Amino acid sequence: MHAKILSISIQKGGTGKTTTSINAASWLALKGYSVLVVDLDPQANLTSAFGFPEFIEKKRNTIYEAIFYMSSDEDYNVSDIILTHNSSVDIIPSTQHLANADYELGANDDPKVKFFVLQKILDQVRRSYDIIIIDTPPALNNLTINAWTTSDYYLIPMSAEEFAVRGLVKQTETANRIKQNFNKDLELVGIVFNKFSEKIVLWRMIRKEVEKHFGAFVLDAHIRQNIALAEAQRAQQTIFQYNPKCTGAEDFEALTEVLIDKMKLPLKVH
């Protein structure tokens, strides 16, 4: 077994990146897949949402320590920092100290270290999972580049806002450069609209604009506005634990089924 790796990425905050990571991972686990989520965002929202807030303020065994030691070519056991959420999703937690890693990687002149340390980290555990999901920071920095150099696919969650559209164009241009220079296997799996409402004319117009530029990459499976998604995150639960009958659960089930098909994950009997 060799896990497929999916990055959830966009340079703008507030587009539902972490919510998508949490609930896609949860549905995959419910379907019988072994799932690891990597919190690569210094805001550590995913770590907190999964119920491990103690990692945010204090420097403990997190992705930062793995990056720090392994970029220095020191021995490090990645399995020691993996936690398990009660949704059966494993997580490598983050901390606010991770912001230092972007600077430290940027100061390294060796591209094999600067851009490939996350690949080295995940290679230790990749054979233990069916899929690894990376929740990236809302920035095109060295952490995001590390995610793309090790990923098979990236998914862009976006909101129907003009600034999000501008960021989308810039992001795909950067991802294409990563594909050309560092990771020929990197593919855009799709663009998903979060907090979307067909009733709002402006949002429909923005979606049509994105479809004009990106065509079939804009997924039909979008996530509707649903307060239960925010409530679930606050309760440190996935939407499938908090309210499995709500529209948010329905939407994430539909989205994740699309991802299973597009990433060609083997079907599971569960």
Disulfide bonds with the S-S distance in Angstrom:
none
